[in-house]
Amino acid sequence: MSKKKSYMSKDGILNEGIIITAIEKLFKLFVAKPALKKSKKFKSALNDLNDSILDLEKSLNAELKAMGSKDKVKLKPYKLKDFIRK
């Protein structure tokens, strides 16, 4: 019985599958996450997002009050850890 032809050698599969994945995880752990935590631009955008959520919550509650409802809407603000996976 003839062997199947493979376009990847055993070394190629190991290099692309395991090593590349490990390098990507290390990059995210040591480079991307601390950079995101220290980024003033990201923190500013996150504060803007939370301000917009607060404005939305206020306007929704005002509309509900105007309709005569006693229900209130409470939206949670986002935190930095919501955007960073471990």
N, C-alpha and C positions, 0 to 999 in steps of 0.2 A: 504494500500500500504506500502510495506516495505521500509525502508530507505536504501540508498546506503551505503556500508561500505567505510569508508575513512581511509586511512593509516596515515593521518596527522590530528592532532587536530587543532582547531582554533588557539591555542597558538603556535603550531609548525609552522604554516604558517606565523604568525606574526613575530616570532623569525627569521625564515630563510629568509623571504622576505624583511621585512622592516628594522629590526635592523642590520642584517648583511650588507645590502647595505649601511646603514648610517655609519657603522663602517668603511667599505672600503673607502667610500668617505672622511671621516675624516682622515683616515690614509694617503691617497694620498695628502690631502690638507696640513696637518701639519707635516708629516714625510717624505714622498717620494719626494715631490717637493723641499723643502729647501735642502734636502740632495743632490739632483741632481744638484741644483744650486751651491752648495759649493764644489762639487766633482772635484778635480784637474784632476783626470783620465778622467772624462767625458769632461771637458773643453779642455784638451789636444787632445783627440780624435776628438772633434769638430773642433779644429784648423787644425788638420791633414786632416780632410775631406774637409775643405774649401781650404786648400792649393792644394789638389788633384783636386778640381773643378777648381781652377784657372789655374793649369797646363793643364787640359783638354781644357779649354776655349782658352788658348794660342795656343795649338796644332791644335785645330779646325780652328781657325782663320788663322794660318799659312798655313794649307792645302787649305782653301778656297782662300787665296791669291795666292798660287801656281797654282791653277786651273784657275786663272784669274777672279774670282768672286769678286765683291765689297761688298758682304754681310758680316756682322760680327755677331758673336755669342756672346751673353751676358748672362752668367749664374749667378743666384743670389746665394750668399753664404748663408749657413744655420745659424740660430740664435738659441739661447737657447730656446726661446719661441716656436720655431717650434716643439720641442720635449716634451713640457709640455702643457697638456690640462687643461683648467680651468673647 
